[in-house]
Amino acid sequence: VQLQASGGGSVQAGGSLRLSCAASGRTSRNYVMGWFRQAPGKERRFVGMINRSGTKTIYDDSVNGRFTISRDNAKNTAYLQMNSLKPEDTALYYCAAGYDTFLSDPSNAVYYGRGTLVTVSS
């Protein structure tokens, strides 16, 4: 499966952005979908994930309550709604896909797409 993230941009602190992740090659409903981010000079970190049916989500503590992941399997697309953005959310955001093992361990992501840059200014 090929993944393409979009929707990044620049926003002021407190603002919102919605990222999209379009899957192609194979239907996205076969995969757990997730998001990672990598800030400048730092390692890539897990943001959150959603199960194949869209009924279960898991988030990193740093974004829990501010970010929401959803998916539309008919459109082969997953979304990351980011609210109350902070300067420390500035990063390159990647979408990822994996099998059910991904749900138990973010390191089990199998596919990664190219990132989309989010910049939050204070």
Disulfide bonds with the S-S distance in Angstrom:
Cys21-Cys95 2.25
